[in-house]
Amino acid sequence: MSTQEPLTELPFPPVTKQHILNCSYHSWHPTYRAVTPKARLVPLPAAFLDYLRSDGIVLPPEDTDNPTWSDDDSGIFSGADNNDGGEEAELDPSIHWRDTHDAIERTIEELGGKVAPKLNWSAPKDATWIAATNSIECTTPNDIYLLLKSSDFITHDLAHAFDDTADQHTTPHPEIPYHLVLRKWINLNPSVEFRCFVRNRQLIALCQRDLNHFDFLFGMQDKLRQRVQELFDSKLRDSFPDPNFTFDVYIPPPHDRVWVVDFNPWAQRTDPLLFSWMELLTMEVPEAKLFDGKEEVVRIPIASAGGTTTGGTTFISLDDIESASDSESSDEEDVEDIWQPEFRLVRKDDPEAYGFTTPQYSAHKMPRDVVDAASGGEGMMREFAMQWQDAQRLAEQQRQEDSDED
């Protein structure tokens, strides 16, 4: 007897750079624009990308800037501050991408004055601690720049988009057409955001994105699953370039329309949330077939023999069932349930339903003293920034003295 060797790694199909590009917002948005929340894309020139990658946070001057006080030491200031010297580009970093700055300003106005920003793959959700609203809601270009430059997620988009791909070291990196995505601001209800998993062009599973218990979802589970399945069958199954992917949806009241929010690669970097990747990779799913070369045959598990067998489970097509129902030998007990994607919700007694786990994005948040300073208003934050700068200055002075002694 031969024994099966244990798996030493998850059996993912190879993830290539093209798979990552296919999940970039600029790649899929034109195809699915009709089923996505209202958004605009602003192409980003190299000068703007250099600004995002640069150290420090210098913001372009705004009409509302107050130059009566100087905040050199904060490390975060606008070009209107300290304008008694220095290069013009240092005073206004947008001088090299003024067209982009103006386009962002116009887009915010077109979308009602409030937007949620993201780059090709990521939104700066880990940087909301620095925003006055404690969210990614932005009303000015500087709100956007502050979030983008404070976010590790955005840094990953800029520097590590192709990490861990199968062809990472064997093929040259393709040039990424970076875009700033500005979505019209809406107060999303996190209870009706779901992540959906597609394997071999079949929707095999879906689950909540927010890991809290929402009792009302259990009474709507079948309706929500049906709505997502209908969207997938009609809009996504045959049009997305890859056979394996995940997508996020939003289903607001009255829960009759599904909005596509994002796509993610079928890869370990994507959070499977209430599933494990081993479950998703090895889940038994009936194989899809074509009927007359056009329509997929729905395949239903049955208790008796007589159909085709896949993975130890017997299936028959709908035509077989209809024929069997006309014969005297057919028995309703032979037909079990129609196969459908597994839909997981957080139950009241699930560990995820309680706040004992690590807070979301905790690895990207600021130290407690910074948060306390920010909560104390502008004066306390300014004082903290000055103290921090003094500490850095003393440390640099000490390093210089040690260097001189050497």
N, C-alpha and C positions, 0 to 999 in steps of 0.2 A: 504494500500500500504506500502511495506517495503522500507525503504530508505537505500542506501549503505553508510556505515560509511566511513568518510574520512581517507585516508592513513596517518599514523603517521610516517612511515619510508618507504624507498624504498623497493619494494618487491623482493629483491634478494633471489635466492635459497641459502641455507647454503653453505658457503665457508669453506672447511676443510683444514687441513694441507697438505693432499695429493694433493689437487688442487694446492696449492702453489708449492709443489715439482714438480708437472707435468710441471710447467712453468719454472723450473730451466734449465738453458742452458745445463747442463750435462745430463738431463733427455731426452730432445727432440732432441738434436743435432745428435746423432747416427742415428735416424730414418730419419731425413730430411737433412742430410749432403749434398746430391746431389743438393739441391735447396737453400743452404745457402752460403754466401760469405766464402771464404777460411779462416779457423780458426784452431787453435790448443788449446787443453785443457791441463793444467798442474795441476795435483792433489796437493792440499795444505796440508801439515802436520800441526799438532797442534802447533808446534813451530812457524811456519810462521803466523798462525792465532793469536797467542799470541803477536807477533810483531805488527801486524796490530791494535790490540786492545790496545796496550801500549801507554802511554802518550809520547809526544815529537816526533820529527822526526829525527832519526839518520840513516844515509844511509851507506851502506857498502862502503869501499874504492874502487876507480876505478884507472885504470892505469893513467888516465889523471888528477888525483887529484893533487893539488898544496899545499903542506903542509907548504909553506913559510909564510902564514898568518894564524892567529888563529881567529876563529869566535865563541867562546864559547857562546857569548851572543845572537846569533841569534835564538837558539833553533832548527835550521836546519843546520846540518853539516854532513860531511862524516867521516868515521872511520879513515881517514888519518890525520884529524885535531887533535891537542892537544894530540898527542900520547906520551906525556911524563909521563903518569901515568894512573891509572884506570885499570879496569878489561879488559881482552881480548875481552869478549863478548860485552862490551860497545863500544870498538873500532871498532869491526866488528860484527854487529848484525846478519849477515848471517851465523855465525859460527855454529849455531844450525840447519840451513836449507840450508847448502851449496849445496846439491844435487838439491834442488829446484831452487836456484839461478843460478846454472850452466844450468839447463834445460831451464829456462827462457831466458838465454843468447843465448843458441843454437837455441831456437825457433824463437827468433827475427831474427837471421841470416838466418834461413830456410825460413822465410816469407819475405825476401828481405830487411831486415834492418829497417823496419818501421812497427809498429803494433798499434792497438787500443785495450786497455785492458778493461775488465769488470770482475765482479765476477758472481756468479750464476744468479743473476737477474738484477743487475744494473751496469751501466758504470759510472765512476767518472766525469760526465759532469759538475757537480757543482764545481769542483776544478780546472777548466782550468785556472783560474786567476793566479795560482801558477806556471804554465808551461811556459817555454820560448816561445813556439809556440802559446800560448793562445788556445790550442786545446788538444785533448787527444792523439795526435800523439806522440809515444814514440820510441826512438832509443836505449835506454839502460835500463837495469833493474832498475837503480835508478830513471829514469824518471817515471817508473811504480809505484815504491814504494812511491814516492813523491805524485803522484795523489791519490793513494789508501788511504794513511794515512791522506790526507787533505779533503776527501770526506765524507759528511754526508750520501750520498746515500749508500756508502760502509758500513758505520757504521750501517745503517738500515739492510742491508743484514746480517750482522754478529750478530746483537743483537735483531732485531725485525721482523724477517721474518714471524713469525706466529701470529703477532698481529692481533686482530680482527677476528680471525678464529672462527668458531662455536664450535670447540672442543679444543679451546685454554686452557681451565682450566679443561677439563674432561679427557684428554688423555695425556700421557707423550710425550714430544717433540721427534720426531724421530731424529736420528743423521743425520746431513746434510753433505754430502760429498762435501765440498767446492772445487771449481776449479777456477783457473785463466784462463780466456778465452782470448786468443791473436788472434785477427783478423788481417789479412793482411791489411795494411793501404791503403785505397782508399779515394779519395776526393769525398765524397758523395754529390750529388746534392739534397739539402733538398726539392726542389720543387716536386720531384717524390718519396717522402716517404709518405706512407699512412698507416692509422690504420684501421683494418677490425674487424667487430664485428660478432660473431657467436653465435646464440641462437638455442638450440635444433638441433644442427648439420646443421643449415642453415645459410648461409651468408646473413645477413639481412641489413648491412649497412657498408659503408666505407667513409673515409674522409681524407683530408690532415693532415699531422703531423705538418708541418711548417705553422703557421698562418699568412702568407702573401699572397697577391693576385698575382697569376701567370696567366696572360691572356691566354697563349698558352694551358693551361690544358683544357679549356672549349671545344676546338675543338677536343680534344682527349678523352673526358670523356667516351664515349661508348667503345672505344678500350681498355682503361685502365681497365674499369669495367669487360669487357669480359676476359681479361688476368687474372685478379685476380680470377674471377669465375672459369675459367678453372683450375688454380692451386689448388684452394680449392677443387673442385670436384674430381680431379685426385690424389691429394697427402694428403690432410688434413682431409677432412670430416669424413672419416671412420677410420682414424688411430690415431687421437689425443685422449688421454684417456677420456677427459671430453666433454660433449655435449655443454657446454657453455664456451667460451673463447674469447680472442681477439688475433690478431696477427698483426705484423707490416711487411710491405713489402717495397722493393725498386725496382723500374722499370726504369733502366737506358736506354738511347737511344741505339738502335732504338725502345725501348719500346715493344719488342717482348718477353722478358723473365722476369719473376718475381722472385725475391730473397726474401726468408723469413729471416727477420732480428731478430725477437724476438717474444715470446709469453707472454701474460699477463693474469692474472686471470679475470674471469667475476665477478668483485668486485669493490666496491666504490674506492679502492685505485688506480685503473687504471683510467687515465684521459680519459674521453669520447670526449674531444676536441670540435668539432663542433656540437656534439649532447649533450643531457642531458641523464643521466641514466634513468630518468623516461620515456623519449621517447623510448629508446632502450628496456626497460623492458615491455612496454605496446604496442609497435608497432604491428599492425595487420599484420600477415604473414600467407600465406596459409600453411596448414599442409602438410608435406612431406608424401608421400605414396610409397609403393613398387609395382612394376609391375612384376608379376610372381615371387615375392620373390627376385628379383635381382635389377632391375633398378627403379630409382625414376620416378614417373609420374610427368610430368610438368603440373601444374594446372594454368589455365588461367581464370581471372575474366570475366564474360559475363553479358550483360545488361539484358538478359531475363532469365526466370526461366527454369528449366529443369535439372540443374546439382545439385551437392551436395552443401550444405550451411554450411559455417563456419563463425561465427562471423558476420552474417548478409550479407555476401558477397557470391555470388554463383560462383562455380567453376566446370569446367569439365576437363576431361583428354584429352590428345592429340588424343587418339583413338576415343573419342566421337566427337572431332572436325573433324577428317578425315571422319568419317561416315556421319556427318552432311553436309560436303562439297560435298558428292556424292549425297545427296538427293536434290530434287527440292525445298524443303521447307527451305533449309538453306539460311541464309542471312549474308553477310559479316559484316553488321552493328551490328550483335549480339556479335561479338568478339571485345573486347577492346584490351588493351595492355597486352603483356606477363609480368607477375610480375617479377621484378628484384630488387636487393638490392638498397637502396637509397644511392646515391653518392653525398656527399656535398663538395663543393669547396668554398674557400673564394672569394666572389665577390668584385668588386672594391669599392662598397659603403658599405661594411660590416665594422663594428667597428674593427674587428680583423685585417683588412688590414692596419691599421695605427699604428704608434708607440706610442700611448698614454697610452697603458696599461702597467702593471708592467713587467719589463724585465724578460726573462726566467731565472729561478734559482736565482732570486734576493735575496730570503730568505737565500741563502747559500753563498752569496758573501761576500767579505771582506770590512771593512770600507774604506772610501775614502782615508785616509792618507796612508793606507797600499798599495792600488793600485797605488797612486802617487809615493810612494817610489819604488815600483817594476818597474814602467815605467822609473825611473831615472837611471836604470842600477844597476850593482852589488854594486858600492860604496855607492849609496844612500840607497839601501836596507840594506846593512850592517850597515850603520849609524843609520837607523831607528831601526834595531834589537837591537843595543847596547843601544839606548835611551829607548826602551821598557824594556830591561833587567834591566837598571838602575832604572826605575820607579818601577819595580817589587821588586828589591832589597831594595829600600827605603821603600816600603809598608810593606815588610816582617820585616824590621828592626823596623818600627813603631809598628807593631803587637807584636814583641818580647818585646819591651820596655813597651808597655801597659800590657803585660802579667806579666813582672817582677814587675811592680808597684802593680798589683793585688796580 
